[in-house]
Amino acid sequence: MKTNLNLLDSNRPSEDFQESAIEIVLLWHSVTSDNLGVGALTDSQMEICKAAARRANVRLTCTVLGTKGGSRYAAGETFVEQGRSLSLKNIFSLDSEFRRQIRKCDVVLDIGEGDSFTDIYGLKRYFLLLATKLLVLAAGKPLILSPQTIGPFNHWWARMGARLVLRRCEKIVARDGLSAEFVRNLGISNNLTEAIDVAFRLPYEIKSTSKTSVTRIGLNVSGLLYSGGYDGTNQFGLALDYRQLMRGLLDAWTSCPETEVWLIPHVVPDNIPNDDDRVAIEDLRKDYPGLKIAPSFSGPRAAKSFISGMDFVSGARMHACIAAFSAGVPVVPLAYSRKFSGLFSALDYPWVIDARVDSTKDALEKILAACKNRAELKARVGLGNEIAANRLMDYENTLVDVFLALRSKVTQQSRICEV
């Protein structure tokens, strides 16, 4: 459940280092989630925290609380144990591990699994995300919303609850301009900053593309969209036929000579088949036996490393697309919510399909055209990564300031106790 985020660094001075220890809770992070996007957020957050801690000359102890899945992977070089999965029942229980960890920590970094602080995923999910934040604030702990999509909140009472929390946060870091504008429209701006998705910092091993004439195309198939959403009734209001689009792309690409088509899963929950990318992939493979299937990934870094070896990628899982983009691979994201458009517009990257607006035919033509113009996309990806690096440095600077303030507070308390 806990890990020490700082190894000893010979470049770090300090005689008072041992007394400058800060305990943080990474809320709505996970190192066991079957959604590798959530894992990517956690791993990347730890990398940024380590960098900020070195600059602030503090030692961090970290507790990870969030969704517990069936996977288990390393966040960096360290395996981190995941606490019990959060639910309304266990966060309010008398022996609540959640409240116990919150009481003993110095600060909470809440990343909301990237995009879950909204009511579009259902009321139960909204109330759970809201309740955890309210309990942190009730415990008197500083709450920082790390880079994430915030909203939309389609019900008036959901907006009221969100406003109550957002006003009391120590810092709100939106990961895109649309989220920042949404927060400002709620009347909140004094504690608001903007960055970008932390997964742009996810380390990986570069897989060089083949030097042969073979073009390697990666298609990330979303089990969620393939199933019509969690309820199977076109939950996200798509204008296009997702299944038809996938088959149209495969028809086009598999008929091209010297082309390898790889299907790449990024969300693999054994207990939620209509959210499992592997289920959709298996259905497609029945009709396209020549397809190649990506191997089971040991974690987010392995997934990004594999994706880095593609010549072109299209996908509907945002963190599969971020893995491609941040590895310099031309990519066309297929957006089913504003989290995509907000993030990629911040990177000045226009090759995004809006599945709620574009028809199946238009989406197919745009993706195929983008694949043919890979060089142009790659150049824009390079420029976008420069923007992302600068924005994440701003977020790291924010954490340095937070850690320095906490270090001063902890040191002062220690001296008072000595007296």
C-alpha distance (Angstrom), angle and dihedral (degrees) to the residues before:
residue distance angle dihedral
M1 . . .
K2 3.77 . .
T3 3.73 134.0 .
N4 3.77 135.7 177.7
L5 3.80 105.2 -120.3
N6 3.80 96.7 -164.2
L7 3.77 125.4 70.5
L8 3.79 115.2 -165.6
D9 3.77 109.6 -81.9
S10 3.78 119.3 -156.8
N11 3.81 89.2 -151.8
R12 3.78 92.1 58.0
P13 3.82 114.1 91.4
S14 3.76 124.9 -167.8
E15 3.74 137.0 122.2
D16 3.79 90.3 -160.4
F17 3.82 94.0 53.4
Q18 3.81 93.9 111.5
E19 3.78 93.0 56.5
S20 3.81 92.3 46.5
A21 3.79 95.9 77.2
I22 3.80 119.8 144.3
E23 3.78 126.0 -168.5
I24 3.79 115.3 -149.5
V25 3.79 133.9 -176.1
L26 3.79 117.6 -145.0
L27 3.79 99.6 -151.0
W28 3.79 121.6 -160.6
H29 3.78 90.4 10.6
S30 3.79 124.0 118.8
V31 3.80 141.3 -167.7
T32 3.80 93.4 -171.5
S33 3.81 101.6 45.3
D34 3.80 117.0 131.0
N35 3.80 85.7 -141.7
L36 3.79 103.0 84.2
G37 3.80 88.8 -160.7
V38 3.79 90.2 67.4
G39 3.79 89.0 46.9
A40 3.80 90.1 50.7
L41 3.80 90.2 53.3
T42 3.81 91.2 51.1
D43 3.79 95.9 46.8
S44 3.81 91.9 45.9
Q45 3.81 92.6 46.0
M46 3.80 89.2 54.4
E47 3.80 91.0 51.1
I48 3.80 91.3 52.2
C49 3.81 92.3 44.8
K50 3.80 90.7 51.9
A51 3.79 91.3 51.5
A52 3.81 92.3 47.6
A53 3.82 92.0 46.2
R54 3.80 92.0 53.7
R55 3.78 90.5 51.2
A56 3.82 91.9 47.1
N57 3.81 91.4 44.5
V58 3.78 95.7 -126.4
R59 3.79 136.0 130.9
L60 3.81 114.7 -127.8
T61 3.76 128.9 -152.4
C62 3.77 111.4 -165.8
T63 3.80 133.5 -157.7
V64 3.82 118.8 -169.1
L65 3.81 117.4 -148.5
G66 3.79 125.2 174.2
T67 3.78 142.0 76.6
K68 3.77 115.2 -0.2
G69 3.79 114.4 -147.6
G70 3.77 137.7 173.8
S71 3.80 96.1 -94.6
R72 3.78 129.3 85.1
Y73 3.75 121.9 -166.8
A74 3.75 141.3 156.2
A75 3.76 120.2 -90.2
G76 3.76 97.2 -149.4
E77 3.78 111.2 -41.0
T78 3.80 94.2 -29.8
F79 3.78 129.9 79.5
V80 3.78 107.9 -136.4
E81 3.78 122.1 -159.7
Q82 3.79 115.6 -129.1
G83 3.81 120.7 -133.2
R84 3.79 120.3 -129.6
S85 3.79 115.4 -64.7
L86 3.79 113.4 -88.3
S87 3.79 119.1 -112.8
L88 3.80 135.0 157.9
K89 3.79 88.9 -106.9
N90 3.78 98.9 52.8
I91 3.81 98.1 40.0
F92 3.81 90.5 57.6
S93 3.81 97.6 40.3
L94 3.82 119.3 114.3
D95 3.81 92.1 -114.3
S96 3.79 93.2 42.2
E97 3.79 111.0 165.9
F98 3.78 87.5 -161.5
R99 3.80 95.6 59.5
R100 3.80 91.7 41.4
Q101 3.81 91.6 55.6
I102 3.79 92.3 44.9
R103 3.82 92.9 52.1
K104 3.80 92.9 54.8
C105 3.81 99.4 43.1
D106 3.81 128.6 90.5
V107 3.80 98.9 -143.9
V108 3.82 139.9 2.9
L109 3.81 123.2 -138.1
D110 3.81 107.0 -163.0
I111 3.82 116.1 -169.8
G112 3.81 96.0 173.5
E113 3.84 90.5 -138.2
G114 3.78 85.1 -72.3
D115 3.78 100.3 -73.2
S116 3.82 110.4 17.2
F117 3.82 100.5 104.2
T118 3.81 91.5 95.7
D119 3.79 138.4 79.8
I120 3.83 96.6 -121.0
Y121 3.82 91.7 94.4
G122 3.79 94.1 55.9
L123 3.78 138.1 -78.5
K124 3.80 96.9 -87.0
R125 3.79 91.2 56.8
Y126 3.81 91.8 46.4
F127 3.80 94.3 50.8
L128 3.80 91.9 48.3
L129 3.81 92.5 51.8
L130 3.81 90.4 45.5
A131 3.82 94.8 46.5
T132 3.80 94.4 52.9
K133 3.80 90.2 52.8
L134 3.80 92.8 47.8
L135 3.82 91.1 51.0
V136 3.81 90.8 52.1
L137 3.79 90.8 51.5
A138 3.81 91.9 44.7
A139 3.81 88.3 55.3
G140 3.79 89.0 56.2
K141 3.80 94.7 -117.5
P142 3.81 123.8 143.9
L143 3.80 108.8 -104.3
I144 3.79 119.1 -155.0
L145 3.79 119.1 -173.6
S146 3.80 102.3 -146.6
P147 3.84 119.2 -147.9
Q148 3.79 107.8 -51.2
T149 3.77 144.8 128.6
I150 3.81 110.4 -86.6
G151 3.78 117.9 -156.7
P152 2.88 157.5 -51.2
F153 3.79 98.6 -163.7
N154 3.78 107.1 -173.6
H155 3.84 97.0 -177.3
W156 3.80 121.9 69.5
W157 3.80 92.7 -131.8
A158 3.81 90.4 51.0
R159 3.80 89.4 54.6
M160 3.80 90.0 47.9
G161 3.82 91.8 52.6
A162 3.78 91.9 46.3
R163 3.80 91.9 49.5
L164 3.82 90.2 51.1
V165 3.81 91.0 55.9
L166 3.79 98.7 38.2
R167 3.79 93.5 54.2
R168 3.80 90.8 57.1
C169 3.80 99.1 45.3
E170 3.78 117.7 114.1
K171 3.81 89.3 -138.6
I172 3.80 135.2 -0.6
V173 3.80 114.9 -158.2
A174 3.80 112.9 -171.5
R175 3.77 115.9 -160.2
D176 3.80 94.2 -146.7
G177 3.78 141.7 23.5
L178 3.80 94.9 -108.4
S179 3.79 91.2 58.4
A180 3.79 91.8 45.8
E181 3.79 90.5 51.0
F182 3.81 90.2 47.4
V183 3.82 90.4 55.0
R184 3.80 91.6 47.6
N185 3.79 89.7 51.5
L186 3.81 87.2 57.7
G187 3.80 86.6 60.8
I188 3.83 96.6 -103.1
S189 3.79 124.2 121.2
N190 3.81 112.3 124.2
N191 3.83 94.6 84.6
L192 3.82 96.3 33.2
T193 3.81 128.6 111.1
E194 3.79 133.3 160.9
A195 3.80 130.2 -130.6
I196 3.81 132.6 144.3
D197 3.81 137.0 -98.3
V198 3.81 109.7 -57.3
A199 3.83 91.0 -137.6
F200 3.80 88.7 82.6
R201 3.83 83.4 78.7
L202 3.81 94.4 54.4
P203 3.83 108.2 127.7
Y204 3.78 118.8 -131.4
E205 3.79 143.7 167.4
I206 3.80 111.3 -104.9
K207 3.79 112.6 -120.5
S208 3.78 108.3 -159.7
T209 3.77 115.7 -135.9
S210 3.77 118.6 -112.9
K211 3.81 115.7 -80.8
T212 3.79 89.5 -144.6
S213 3.78 124.1 90.5
V214 3.81 91.1 -98.2
T215 3.82 114.0 118.4
R216 3.80 112.9 -144.7
I217 3.81 111.8 -149.1
G218 3.79 120.5 -172.0
L219 3.80 119.9 -156.5
N220 3.79 116.0 -170.3
V221 3.82 104.5 -156.8
S222 3.80 114.5 -158.2
G223 3.77 113.2 -139.6
L224 3.80 88.3 -162.3
L225 3.80 94.9 59.0
Y226 3.80 92.1 37.7
S227 3.83 87.4 58.5
G228 3.79 94.7 46.4
G229 3.81 93.0 -109.1
Y230 3.78 129.6 -60.2
D231 3.81 91.4 -51.5
G232 3.81 96.0 40.7
T233 3.82 93.6 -126.0
N234 3.81 102.4 106.3
Q235 3.81 88.2 -84.0
F236 3.80 94.7 -176.4
G237 3.80 96.2 48.4
L238 3.81 98.1 -116.6
A239 3.79 117.3 -169.8
L240 3.79 91.4 -157.1
D241 3.79 133.3 62.2
Y242 3.79 102.6 -110.9
R243 3.80 96.2 -164.8
Q244 3.78 91.5 48.9
L245 3.80 90.6 49.0
M246 3.80 92.3 52.5
R247 3.79 91.2 50.9
G248 3.80 91.8 45.8
L249 3.79 90.8 54.7
L250 3.79 92.3 46.7
D251 3.80 91.7 48.2
A252 3.80 90.0 53.9
W253 3.78 98.6 42.4
T254 3.81 99.3 41.1
S255 3.81 89.8 53.2
C256 3.80 91.6 57.4
P257 3.79 116.2 94.8
E258 3.81 118.4 -124.6
T259 3.80 92.4 21.1
E260 3.81 127.0 126.0
V261 3.79 116.2 -160.7
W262 3.79 116.6 -158.4
L263 3.80 123.3 -169.1
I264 3.80 109.2 -147.0
P265 3.82 122.9 -163.6
H266 3.80 118.8 -156.8
V267 3.82 103.3 170.2
V268 3.81 114.9 50.3
P269 3.85 113.4 167.7
D270 3.80 111.4 165.2
N271 3.81 92.0 -156.6
I272 3.84 99.2 49.1
P273 3.82 107.6 56.0
N274 3.80 95.0 175.5
D275 3.82 89.0 58.8
D276 3.81 95.8 42.4
D277 3.80 114.3 107.2
R278 3.81 90.2 -159.5
V279 3.81 91.7 63.3
A280 3.80 91.5 55.8
I281 3.80 91.3 44.3
E282 3.80 92.6 52.9
D283 3.80 90.5 50.9
L284 3.81 91.0 52.9
R285 3.79 94.2 45.1
K286 3.82 90.6 62.1
D287 3.80 89.3 69.7
Y288 3.80 97.1 32.9
P289 3.80 106.3 44.4
G290 3.81 92.5 167.2
L291 3.78 93.3 66.7
K292 3.78 120.9 113.0
I293 3.80 118.9 -131.9
A294 3.78 121.9 -147.5
P295 3.82 114.8 -118.6
S296 3.78 123.4 -106.2
F297 3.78 106.2 -81.3
S298 3.79 121.6 -131.3
G299 3.79 90.0 -147.1
P300 3.82 145.9 -38.2
R301 3.80 94.3 -63.0
A302 3.79 91.5 54.3
A303 3.80 90.8 49.1
K304 3.80 92.3 50.8
S305 3.80 91.3 45.7
F306 3.80 90.5 53.9
I307 3.81 92.9 46.3
S308 3.82 90.2 50.8
G309 3.81 87.8 68.2
M310 3.81 93.5 62.6
D311 3.81 124.2 99.6
F312 3.81 92.6 -149.2
V313 3.81 135.4 6.4
S314 3.78 136.0 -168.2
G315 3.79 123.2 -179.4
A316 3.78 148.6 151.2
R317 3.82 97.7 -140.9
M318 3.77 103.6 89.2
H319 3.79 96.5 -146.8
A320 3.79 92.2 50.7
C321 3.81 85.4 56.0
I322 3.81 91.9 46.1
A323 3.82 89.2 50.3
A324 3.80 89.2 55.1
F325 3.81 94.9 43.1
S326 3.80 95.5 47.2
A327 3.83 89.7 47.7
G328 3.82 89.6 55.1
V329 3.82 96.5 -107.6
P330 3.84 119.5 143.0
V331 3.80 105.9 -111.7
V332 3.79 140.5 178.7
P333 3.82 112.1 -156.8
L334 3.79 118.4 -153.0
A335 3.81 105.6 -141.7
Y336 3.79 123.9 -150.7
S337 3.82 95.8 167.4
R338 3.79 137.5 27.4
K339 3.80 91.3 -98.7
F340 3.81 88.7 84.2
S341 3.78 98.5 47.7
G342 3.79 92.6 44.0
L343 3.78 94.0 51.6
F344 3.79 100.0 42.0
S345 3.80 93.9 42.4
A346 3.81 86.8 56.7
L347 3.81 86.0 58.6
D348 3.82 91.5 49.3
Y349 3.81 88.9 -118.5
P350 3.81 114.0 143.4
W351 3.82 102.0 -178.7
V352 3.80 96.8 100.0
I353 3.81 124.9 124.6
D354 3.81 114.5 -140.7
A355 3.80 102.8 -147.6
R356 3.80 90.3 -168.2
V357 3.81 91.7 60.0
D358 3.81 111.0 20.7
S359 3.79 119.9 81.3
T360 3.79 121.6 -126.8
K361 3.80 90.4 -105.3
D362 3.81 94.2 48.8
A363 3.80 92.9 46.7
L364 3.80 91.7 49.3
E365 3.80 92.8 50.1
K366 3.82 93.0 46.9
I367 3.81 94.4 50.3
L368 3.79 93.9 46.1
A369 3.81 90.8 47.4
A370 3.80 91.3 49.5
C371 3.80 90.5 51.1
K372 3.80 89.6 55.8
N373 3.82 90.8 48.7
R374 3.81 95.9 50.4
A375 3.81 94.6 137.9
E376 3.79 91.7 58.6
L377 3.81 91.8 47.9
K378 3.80 92.0 47.6
A379 3.79 91.3 55.9
R380 3.80 91.3 51.8
V381 3.82 90.4 46.6
G382 3.80 89.0 56.6
L383 3.80 91.8 53.1
G384 3.80 90.7 46.0
N385 3.79 92.0 53.9
E386 3.79 90.1 55.6
I387 3.81 88.7 55.5
A388 3.81 91.0 47.9
A389 3.81 92.6 50.5
N390 3.81 91.7 53.0
R391 3.80 93.1 46.7
L392 3.81 92.8 50.2
M393 3.78 90.7 49.0
D394 3.81 86.7 57.2
Y395 3.82 88.6 53.6
E396 3.79 91.4 47.6
N397 3.81 88.6 51.9
T398 3.80 88.8 53.0
L399 3.80 90.4 54.3
V400 3.80 91.4 47.4
D401 3.81 89.1 56.6
V402 3.81 91.3 47.6
F403 3.81 92.8 48.5
L404 3.81 92.6 46.8
A405 3.82 90.5 52.3
L406 3.80 91.3 48.7
R407 3.80 91.3 45.8
S408 3.79 89.9 54.6
K409 3.80 90.8 48.3
V410 3.81 94.2 47.4
T411 3.80 92.3 46.6
Q412 3.81 91.6 49.4
Q413 3.81 91.9 49.5
S414 3.79 90.2 49.1
R415 3.78 91.8 53.4
I416 3.79 92.0 47.9
C417 3.81 89.5 52.9
E418 3.81 90.4 50.8
V419 3.81 89.9 54.1
